[in-house]
Amino acid sequence: MLNNKIGALIVICSAFFQVVGQEDEVIIKEKKNVRIEIRPVSGEINTPYDDYAPVITADGETMYFTSRRPFTEKEKKRNRESMEHIYWVEFDKKDSTWGSPMALSSSVNVAKRHNSNIAVSNDGQQLLKYQDDGYGNGDIYETYLSGSSWSSPSSLGKNINSVSHESSASISPDGRTIYFVSDRDGGQGGRDIWKSTLDENDVWGKAENLGSAINTKKNEEAVYIHPDGKTLYFSSEGHDGLGGYDIFKSTFEEGKWSEPINLDAPINSKGDDLFFVLAANGKIGYYATTRGGRDKDIYSILFIPKSQEKEDKGPELTVFKGVVSDRETGAPIGATIEVTDNEKNEVIATYNSNSATGKYLISLPAGKNYGINVNAEGYLFSSETFDLTDSTSAEYREIEKDIALDKIKVGSKVVLKNIFFDFNKATLRSESKAELNRLKRIMNDNPTMKIEIGGHTDSKGSDAYNENLSKNRAGSVVDYLVQQGIDRSRMTFKGYGESQPIATNETEEGRQENRRVEFKILQK
């Protein structure tokens, strides 16, 4: 089964490439365990002008890039190079090629200024851009996608932007840390990579230099943090390289950054190699290069394992994506998605599904037990759980799931997927608090609502035992809500045992789904 999936993935990844130009533009390198294929990206992305700074969503299906191609009608008539402008393009799965690039609106591509994209969030809902100030320096701005429109860019503030030059940046998967490049005072020399984290008021904190392990006396540039949250890619003139800017990789482990590793030939060349990005699955990369002495072009990099036995399991993360919609109408919903560390009962990241499409995408690095909560005004929440603390989570997975939300009305019910009990006991574990507090919030927001808490089990054990266990577990939920100030008269509870399965009891996965607690609205 795994081998079939690997084979299918290679086919899909290969579809992202199309031979462009002459045969000598395709570079193939055989390494110990992997075959590397590099070529110009397909479609209309590259032009006779500079095209560079590719950034991609975590699934690799949308790209933003910067181009100096003619922009105004006057420039087009004269075939004249323009200032920097930002374009976007989607991958057409049907034709297996990139589509036609389109320029972002004038709210993002500010007139008479250089506008360059420098980062996009994993879900494609936030874009970071560089904009020059007209005096030789530039700052970093952010813009958000609301439906199909980008907001007017706003500065990232004084702790990120300075009187010096801020040229590139990348945001961690949880959106709480930004890595950026600046030539401000206090660095190792030239342009350095710095970082800042959001404080409790969601304001970017004081910038910290990444130190001499990453930065050199020469320039570092084009920083990129992978969706796994711990692998940093950047270009440098100072570390040992092949010439010009080379691309390096460092991993944050045990509280420090590892010694940077040169990605080496054929990725790096004697020219400038910059703006490396890598899809979440670790199979497809993109970057800009001046190899061969030409203008900057965007190239694709495909990593093909030579042996399935030595197959790299990919980055240690899970990508969870899909569409949020109304269960009855199927209409897309712009929902808020909270990611909780279940062990700490802390919300560690908040995302939004797109209001026009309902699409969402979340990157979950391995090592935590995550709770996912999806909610929208007027709807009951939906929850998922991903325990990525064991060894089986130390490989790349992509889970696609559409989430249908139920409107708050009599008869609606929700499975509380992030409620946990000790084995064969009715004692609520501490990891359950975040989910229970969401239920408390619904009860407080709807003071006339009455609900039933129902407990369910799988088919193992006797009918009487299962009914009693499920009843006690449902009762524990009610007791918790009473302790939190919810009037007991608004709640009833019942143990259904194994009488209402929602999945087969013939597999462990099915039995796990059947072991559940759910609430149902009796009165709105």
C-alpha positions as CSV (number, residue, x, y, z in Angstrom):
1,M,0.0,0.0,0.0
2,L,2.8,2.4,1.0
3,N,4.8,1.6,-2.2
4,N,1.7,2.3,-4.3
5,K,1.3,5.7,-2.6
6,I,5.0,6.5,-3.2
7,G,4.7,5.6,-6.8
8,A,1.6,7.8,-7.2
9,L,3.3,10.7,-5.5
10,I,6.2,10.5,-7.9
11,V,3.8,10.6,-10.8
12,I,2.0,13.6,-9.4
13,C,5.3,15.4,-8.7
14,S,6.5,14.7,-12.2
15,A,3.3,16.3,-13.5
16,F,4.5,19.6,-12.1
17,F,7.3,19.8,-14.7
18,Q,7.2,20.4,-18.4
19,V,10.3,20.5,-20.6
20,V,10.9,24.1,-21.6
21,G,13.4,25.3,-24.2
22,Q,16.4,23.3,-25.3
23,E,17.6,20.1,-23.8
24,D,20.6,21.7,-22.2
25,E,18.3,23.6,-19.9
26,V,17.4,20.4,-18.1
27,I,20.0,19.4,-15.5
28,I,20.0,15.9,-14.1
29,K,22.2,14.8,-11.2
30,E,22.4,11.3,-9.8
31,K,23.2,11.2,-6.1
32,K,23.5,8.4,-3.6
33,N,19.8,7.9,-2.9
34,V,18.1,10.5,-5.0
35,R,17.9,11.7,-8.6
36,I,17.7,15.5,-8.9
37,E,16.1,17.1,-12.0
38,I,16.3,20.9,-12.5
39,R,14.6,22.8,-15.3
40,P,12.8,26.1,-16.0
41,V,9.3,26.1,-14.7
42,S,6.6,25.4,-17.2
43,G,4.0,27.8,-18.7
44,E,4.5,31.6,-19.0
45,I,6.3,32.3,-15.7
46,N,9.7,33.1,-17.2
47,T,10.3,35.9,-19.6
48,P,13.3,37.7,-21.2
49,Y,13.2,39.9,-18.1
50,D,14.1,39.1,-14.5
51,D,11.6,36.7,-12.9
52,Y,12.4,35.6,-9.4
53,A,11.3,35.2,-5.7
54,P,8.9,32.3,-6.1
55,V,6.9,31.5,-3.0
56,I,4.3,28.7,-2.8
57,T,1.5,27.5,-0.6
58,A,2.3,24.4,1.4
59,D,0.5,22.1,-1.1
60,G,2.5,23.6,-4.0
61,E,-0.6,24.5,-6.0
62,T,-0.3,28.3,-6.0
63,M,2.8,30.4,-6.7
64,Y,3.5,34.1,-6.2
65,F,6.5,35.6,-7.9
66,T,8.2,38.9,-8.8
67,S,8.8,40.0,-12.3
68,R,10.4,43.0,-14.1
69,R,8.4,42.3,-17.3
70,P,6.6,45.3,-19.0
71,F,3.7,46.2,-16.8
72,T,2.1,49.4,-18.2
73,E,0.7,49.6,-21.7
74,K,3.5,52.1,-22.6
75,E,6.1,49.6,-21.3
76,K,4.5,46.8,-23.2
77,K,4.5,48.7,-26.5
78,R,8.2,49.6,-26.1
79,N,9.2,46.1,-24.6
80,R,10.7,48.0,-21.7
81,E,11.7,46.6,-18.4
82,S,9.3,47.7,-15.6
83,M,9.7,48.1,-11.8
84,E,9.1,45.1,-9.7
85,H,5.5,43.8,-9.6
86,I,3.9,40.8,-8.0
87,Y,2.2,38.0,-10.0
88,W,0.3,34.9,-9.1
89,V,-0.3,31.7,-10.9
90,E,-2.1,28.4,-10.2
91,F,-1.1,24.9,-11.2
92,D,-3.6,23.3,-13.6
93,K,-3.8,19.7,-12.6
94,K,-5.8,18.8,-15.7
95,D,-3.2,20.1,-18.1
96,S,-0.3,19.3,-15.8
97,T,1.3,22.8,-16.2
98,W,1.2,26.2,-14.6
99,G,-1.5,28.5,-15.9
100,S,-1.2,32.1,-17.1
101,P,0.3,34.5,-14.5
102,M,-1.9,37.4,-13.4
103,A,-0.7,40.6,-11.6
104,L,-2.1,41.4,-8.2
105,S,-4.3,44.4,-7.9
106,S,-3.1,48.0,-7.6
107,S,-3.8,47.9,-3.8
108,V,-0.8,45.5,-3.5
109,N,1.2,46.5,-6.6
110,V,1.6,50.1,-5.5
111,A,2.3,52.5,-8.3
112,K,5.8,54.0,-8.8
113,R,7.3,51.6,-6.2
114,H,9.2,48.3,-6.3
115,N,6.8,45.6,-5.1
116,S,8.2,42.2,-4.5
117,N,6.5,39.2,-2.8
118,I,8.7,37.6,-0.2
119,A,6.6,35.1,1.6
120,V,3.1,33.5,1.6
121,S,1.5,31.7,4.5
122,N,1.1,27.9,4.1
123,D,-2.7,28.3,3.4
124,G,-2.2,31.2,1.0
125,Q,-4.2,33.7,3.1
126,Q,-1.4,36.0,4.0
127,L,1.2,37.5,1.8
128,L,4.4,39.4,2.8
129,K,5.8,41.9,0.3
130,Y,8.8,44.2,0.1
131,Q,8.1,47.8,-0.9
132,D,10.8,50.4,-1.5
133,D,10.5,53.8,0.2
134,G,11.7,55.8,-2.7
135,Y,15.0,56.6,-1.0
136,G,17.0,53.4,-1.6
137,N,15.6,51.5,1.4
138,G,12.5,49.3,1.8
139,D,10.3,47.7,4.3
140,I,8.2,44.6,4.8
141,Y,4.4,44.8,4.5
142,E,1.6,42.3,5.0
143,T,-1.7,41.8,3.1
144,Y,-4.5,39.3,3.7
145,L,-6.8,37.5,1.3
146,S,-10.5,38.1,2.1
147,G,-12.6,36.1,-0.3
148,S,-11.0,37.0,-3.7
149,S,-9.5,40.4,-2.7
150,W,-6.3,41.3,-1.0
151,S,-6.3,44.0,1.7
152,S,-4.2,47.2,1.4
153,P,-0.7,46.3,2.7
154,S,0.2,47.4,6.2
155,S,3.7,47.7,7.7
156,L,4.9,45.0,10.1
157,G,5.9,47.7,12.5
158,K,9.0,49.3,14.0
159,N,10.5,46.1,15.5
160,I,10.7,44.6,12.0
161,N,11.1,47.6,9.8
162,S,13.9,50.2,10.4
163,V,15.7,53.0,8.8
164,S,17.9,50.3,7.2
165,H,16.9,47.9,4.4
166,E,14.6,44.9,5.1
167,S,14.6,42.7,2.0
168,S,13.0,39.3,2.6
169,A,11.1,37.3,5.3
170,S,9.3,34.1,6.1
171,I,6.7,33.2,8.8
172,S,6.7,30.0,10.8
173,P,3.7,27.6,10.4
174,D,2.0,28.8,13.5
175,G,2.3,32.4,12.4
176,R,4.0,33.4,15.7
177,T,7.6,33.8,14.5
178,I,9.0,35.8,11.6
179,Y,12.5,35.4,10.1
180,F,13.6,38.4,8.1
181,V,16.7,39.9,6.5
182,S,18.0,43.3,7.4
183,D,21.3,45.3,7.3
184,R,20.5,47.1,10.5
185,D,23.2,47.8,13.1
186,G,24.0,45.1,15.6
187,G,24.4,42.2,13.2
188,Q,27.4,40.1,12.2
189,G,28.0,42.2,9.1
190,G,26.2,43.1,5.9
191,R,22.7,41.7,5.6
192,D,21.8,39.3,8.4
193,I,18.9,37.0,9.3
194,W,16.9,38.2,12.3
195,K,13.8,36.9,14.0
196,S,10.9,38.3,16.0
197,T,8.0,36.7,17.8
198,L,4.4,37.9,18.5
199,D,3.8,39.0,22.1
200,E,0.6,38.5,24.1
201,N,-0.9,41.5,22.3
202,D,-0.1,40.1,18.9
203,V,2.6,42.8,18.3
204,W,5.9,41.7,16.8
205,G,8.6,41.8,19.6
206,K,12.2,43.1,19.5
207,A,14.3,41.6,16.7
208,E,16.9,39.0,17.6
209,N,19.9,38.2,15.4
210,L,20.2,34.5,14.6
211,G,23.9,34.7,15.5
212,S,27.2,33.6,13.9
213,A,26.0,30.0,13.3
214,I,23.8,31.4,10.5
215,N,25.1,34.9,9.7
216,T,28.5,35.8,8.4
217,K,30.5,39.0,7.8
218,K,29.1,39.0,4.3
219,N,25.5,39.0,3.1
220,E,22.7,36.5,3.9
221,E,19.5,36.8,1.9
222,A,16.2,35.1,0.9
223,V,15.3,33.4,4.1
224,Y,12.6,30.6,4.1
225,I,11.3,28.5,7.0
226,H,9.8,25.2,5.8
227,P,6.2,24.1,6.9
228,D,7.9,21.7,9.3
229,G,8.7,24.7,11.4
230,K,12.3,23.7,12.1
231,T,14.2,23.7,8.7
232,L,15.6,27.0,7.6
233,Y,16.8,27.7,4.0
234,F,18.7,30.8,3.0
235,S,21.2,32.2,0.6
236,S,24.6,33.4,1.6
237,E,27.8,35.0,0.2
238,G,29.8,34.3,3.3
239,H,29.6,30.5,3.9
240,D,31.7,28.3,1.7
241,G,30.0,28.1,-1.7
242,L,30.4,27.6,-5.4
243,G,30.2,31.3,-6.3
244,G,27.9,34.3,-5.7
245,Y,25.0,33.5,-3.5
246,D,24.6,29.8,-2.6
247,I,21.6,28.2,-0.9
248,F,22.1,26.6,2.6
249,K,20.1,24.6,5.0
250,S,20.0,24.6,8.8
251,T,17.8,22.8,11.3
252,F,16.7,24.0,14.7
253,E,17.3,21.2,17.2
254,E,17.9,21.1,20.9
255,G,17.6,24.8,21.2
256,K,20.1,25.8,18.5
257,W,20.7,26.0,14.8
258,S,22.8,23.3,13.2
259,E,25.8,24.2,11.1
260,P,24.5,25.3,7.6
261,I,24.8,22.7,4.9
262,N,25.4,23.8,1.3
263,L,22.8,22.3,-1.0
264,D,25.7,21.9,-3.5
265,A,25.6,21.3,-7.3
266,P,23.5,21.0,-9.3
267,I,21.2,23.3,-7.2
268,N,23.9,25.8,-6.5
269,S,26.0,27.2,-9.4
270,K,28.7,29.7,-10.1
271,G,26.0,32.4,-10.4
272,D,23.6,33.7,-7.8
273,D,21.1,31.1,-6.4
274,L,18.3,32.6,-4.3
275,F,14.8,32.3,-3.0
276,F,14.7,28.6,-2.5
277,V,11.3,27.2,-1.3
278,L,10.2,23.6,-0.8
279,A,6.7,22.1,-0.9
280,A,5.5,20.6,2.4
281,N,6.1,17.1,1.0
282,G,9.8,17.8,0.4
283,K,9.6,16.5,-3.2
284,I,9.3,19.7,-5.2
285,G,11.4,22.9,-4.8
286,Y,11.6,26.2,-6.7
287,Y,14.3,28.9,-6.8
288,A,15.7,31.7,-8.9
289,T,19.1,31.5,-10.4
290,T,21.4,33.4,-12.8
291,R,23.2,30.2,-13.9
292,G,24.7,30.5,-17.3
293,G,25.1,34.3,-17.0
294,R,21.4,35.0,-17.9
295,D,18.8,37.1,-16.3
296,K,17.1,35.7,-13.3
297,D,14.7,32.8,-14.1
298,I,12.6,30.5,-11.9
299,Y,13.6,26.8,-11.9
300,S,11.9,23.7,-10.6
301,I,13.7,21.0,-8.6
302,L,12.3,17.5,-8.5
303,F,13.7,15.1,-5.9
304,I,13.1,11.5,-7.0
305,P,14.1,8.6,-4.7
306,K,16.1,5.9,-6.4
307,S,15.0,3.1,-4.1
308,Q,11.7,2.7,-2.3
309,E,13.5,0.8,0.4
310,K,15.6,3.9,1.1
311,E,12.7,6.2,0.6
312,D,13.0,9.4,2.6
313,K,9.7,9.6,4.6
314,G,9.7,13.4,4.0
315,P,9.5,16.2,6.5
316,E,8.0,15.4,9.9
317,L,4.6,17.0,9.5
318,T,1.0,16.5,8.6
319,V,-0.8,18.8,6.2
320,F,-4.5,19.0,6.9
321,K,-6.6,20.7,4.2
322,G,-10.1,20.8,2.6
323,V,-13.2,23.0,2.4
324,V,-15.5,24.3,5.1
325,S,-19.1,24.5,4.1
326,D,-22.7,24.7,5.2
327,R,-24.0,21.1,5.6
328,E,-27.5,21.9,4.2
329,T,-26.6,24.2,1.3
330,G,-23.0,23.3,0.5
331,A,-22.1,27.0,0.5
332,P,-18.5,27.8,1.5
333,I,-18.0,29.3,4.9
334,G,-15.4,31.7,6.2
335,A,-14.7,29.9,9.5
336,T,-12.2,30.4,12.3
337,I,-9.9,27.4,12.8
338,E,-8.1,27.1,16.2
339,V,-5.2,24.7,16.7
340,T,-4.7,23.7,20.3
341,D,-1.9,21.9,22.1
342,N,-4.1,19.4,23.9
343,E,-1.4,18.6,26.5
344,K,-1.0,22.2,27.5
345,N,-4.6,23.3,26.8
346,E,-3.3,26.2,24.8
347,V,-4.4,27.7,21.5
348,I,-1.1,27.8,19.5
349,A,-2.4,29.1,16.2
350,T,-5.5,30.5,14.6
351,Y,-6.4,30.3,10.9
352,N,-9.3,31.3,8.6
353,S,-10.9,29.4,5.8
354,N,-11.4,31.5,2.7
355,S,-14.9,33.1,2.7
356,A,-15.2,32.8,-1.1
357,T,-14.0,29.2,-1.5
358,G,-14.2,27.7,2.0
359,K,-10.6,26.4,1.5
360,Y,-8.3,25.9,4.4
361,L,-4.8,24.4,4.9
362,I,-3.0,23.8,8.2
363,S,0.6,22.6,8.7
364,L,1.1,20.4,11.8
365,P,4.7,19.6,12.7
366,A,5.2,16.3,14.5
367,G,5.7,16.1,18.2
368,K,2.4,17.4,19.6
369,N,-1.1,16.2,20.3
370,Y,-3.2,18.7,18.4
371,G,-6.9,19.6,18.7
372,I,-8.5,21.3,15.7
373,N,-11.6,23.4,16.2
374,V,-13.6,24.9,13.3
375,N,-16.3,27.4,14.2
376,A,-18.4,30.1,12.5
377,E,-21.1,32.5,13.8
378,G,-24.5,30.8,13.8
379,Y,-23.0,27.3,13.5
380,L,-22.1,24.5,15.9
381,F,-18.3,23.9,16.0
382,S,-16.6,20.9,14.5
383,S,-13.5,19.3,16.0
384,E,-10.7,16.9,15.0
385,T,-7.7,15.5,16.9
386,F,-4.2,14.6,15.6
387,D,-1.9,13.0,18.1
388,L,1.5,13.4,16.4
389,T,3.6,12.5,19.4
390,D,4.5,8.9,18.5
391,S,7.1,7.6,16.0
392,T,4.6,7.0,13.2
393,S,4.1,10.7,12.9
394,A,7.7,11.3,12.0
395,E,7.0,11.3,8.3
396,Y,5.0,13.4,5.8
397,R,1.3,12.9,5.6
398,E,-1.4,14.9,3.7
399,I,-5.0,14.5,4.9
400,E,-7.7,16.1,2.9
401,K,-11.1,16.5,4.6
402,D,-14.0,18.7,3.9
403,I,-15.8,19.9,7.0
404,A,-19.5,20.5,7.0
405,L,-20.9,22.7,9.8
406,D,-24.4,22.4,11.2
407,K,-26.5,25.5,12.0
408,I,-27.5,25.9,15.6
409,K,-31.0,24.4,15.6
410,V,-33.0,21.8,17.4
411,G,-31.8,18.3,16.5
412,S,-28.3,19.3,15.5
413,K,-25.5,17.3,17.1
414,V,-21.7,17.4,17.3
415,V,-19.2,14.7,18.2
416,L,-16.8,16.1,20.8
417,K,-13.6,14.6,19.3
418,N,-11.2,16.3,21.7
419,I,-12.6,14.8,24.9
420,F,-10.3,12.1,26.5
421,F,-10.8,9.6,29.2
422,D,-8.5,7.1,30.9
423,F,-8.9,3.6,29.7
424,N,-12.2,2.0,30.9
425,K,-12.8,5.0,33.2
426,A,-15.1,8.0,33.2
427,T,-12.5,10.4,34.5
428,L,-11.9,13.3,32.2
429,R,-8.3,13.9,31.3
430,S,-6.9,17.4,31.5
431,E,-6.5,17.5,27.7
432,S,-10.3,17.7,27.4
433,K,-10.6,21.2,28.9
434,A,-10.2,23.1,25.7
435,E,-13.0,21.2,24.0
436,L,-15.3,21.4,27.0
437,N,-14.7,25.1,27.3
438,R,-15.9,25.5,23.7
439,L,-19.1,23.8,24.6
440,K,-19.4,26.0,27.7
441,R,-19.0,29.1,25.4
442,I,-21.9,27.9,23.2
443,M,-24.1,27.4,26.2
444,N,-23.3,30.9,27.5
445,D,-23.8,32.5,24.0
446,N,-27.2,30.8,23.8
447,P,-28.7,31.1,27.3
448,T,-32.0,29.4,26.4
449,M,-30.3,26.3,24.8
450,K,-30.9,22.9,26.3
451,I,-28.8,19.9,25.3
452,E,-28.3,16.2,25.8
453,I,-24.9,14.8,26.3
454,G,-24.7,11.2,24.9
455,G,-22.0,8.7,25.6
456,H,-21.2,5.9,23.1
457,T,-18.8,2.9,23.1
458,D,-17.6,0.2,20.6
459,S,-18.9,-3.4,20.7
460,K,-16.2,-4.8,23.0
461,G,-17.5,-5.8,26.5
462,S,-21.0,-6.6,27.6
463,D,-24.0,-4.5,26.7
464,A,-24.6,-3.6,30.4
465,Y,-21.0,-2.7,31.0
466,N,-20.8,-0.5,27.9
467,E,-24.1,1.3,28.7
468,N,-22.9,2.0,32.2
469,L,-19.5,3.3,31.1
470,S,-20.9,5.5,28.4
471,K,-23.5,6.9,30.8
472,N,-20.8,7.7,33.4
473,R,-18.7,9.4,30.8
474,A,-21.6,11.6,29.6
475,G,-22.3,12.4,33.2
476,S,-18.7,13.5,33.7
477,V,-19.1,16.1,30.9
478,V,-22.3,17.4,32.5
479,D,-20.5,17.7,35.9
480,Y,-17.7,19.7,34.4
481,L,-20.1,22.1,32.8
482,V,-22.0,22.6,36.1
483,Q,-18.6,23.3,37.8
484,Q,-18.1,26.0,35.1
485,G,-21.4,27.7,36.0
486,I,-23.8,26.1,33.5
487,D,-27.2,25.3,35.1
488,R,-27.7,21.6,35.4
489,S,-31.4,22.0,34.4
490,R,-30.3,22.9,30.9
491,M,-28.6,19.5,30.4
492,T,-29.5,15.8,30.4
493,F,-27.2,12.9,29.8
494,K,-27.6,9.3,28.6
495,G,-25.4,6.3,27.9
496,Y,-26.1,4.6,24.6
497,G,-23.4,2.0,24.9
498,E,-22.8,0.2,21.6
499,S,-26.3,0.7,20.3
500,Q,-25.6,3.6,17.9
501,P,-22.4,2.9,16.0
502,I,-21.3,5.4,13.3
503,A,-18.6,3.1,11.9
504,T,-17.7,-0.5,11.7
505,N,-16.6,-2.4,14.8
506,E,-14.5,-4.7,12.8
507,T,-11.4,-2.4,12.7
508,E,-9.6,-0.4,15.4
509,E,-10.2,2.8,13.4
510,G,-13.9,2.1,13.3
511,R,-14.1,1.2,17.0
512,Q,-12.2,4.4,17.8
513,E,-14.9,6.4,16.0
514,N,-17.6,4.6,17.9
515,R,-16.0,5.5,21.2
516,R,-17.3,9.0,21.5
517,V,-19.2,11.7,23.4
518,E,-21.6,14.0,21.5
519,F,-24.1,16.7,22.3
520,K,-27.4,17.3,20.8
521,I,-29.6,20.4,20.9
522,L,-33.0,19.7,22.5
523,Q,-34.1,23.4,22.7
524,K,-32.7,26.4,21.1
